[in-house]
Amino acid sequence: MTEQTYCDRLVQDTPFLMGHGRLSEQQVDRIILQLNRYYPQILSNKDAEKFRNPKASLRVRLCDLLGHLQRSNERDCQEFYRALYIHAQPLHSHLPSRHTLRPVAFLACLGLAAGLALLVYCCPPDPKVLPGARRVLGFSPVIVDRHVSRFLLAFLTDDLGGL
């Protein structure tokens, strides 16, 4: 499975972002200003003026901006998502492309937890290797989400007392 690029995500999220009332005029203006001021190579002054033209409707301006970004490179799309997160965080968390990433992350964590549990309980008891592995696995819940760490700690509690 290939990882989805920011440009791919923008193509997927465009219909959602174009929905009525999703982005206010102020939010769109702030995003345009951020892309223009901090990253003038993404939006030149001429482009920013075009996308902020008060004579054009918000929908047309937003459609033009998203089309411009889709024709640009990966970094430009990434900076758009950063600006969207800063200026419209609630909307950013509901993007369709973000919801497609969650099951993959859950399955990856579940696979990691199952693999570590099998490693601990199916490995031959080598006195030199296994205690070191148990120490590493004992500290791994610090990094792993709390739900997974409960399972890891439950598997390791019987054997950690002797270390």
Buried (B, 14 or more C-beta within 10 A) or exposed (E): EEEBEBBBBBBBBBEEBEEEEBBEEEBBBBBBBBBBEEBEEBBEEEBBEBBBEEEBEBEEBBBBBBEBBBEBEEEBBBBBBBBBEEBBEEBBEEBEBEEEEEEEEEEEBEEBBEEBBEEBEEEEEEEEEBBEBBEEBBEBBEEBEEEBBEBBBEBBEEBBEEE
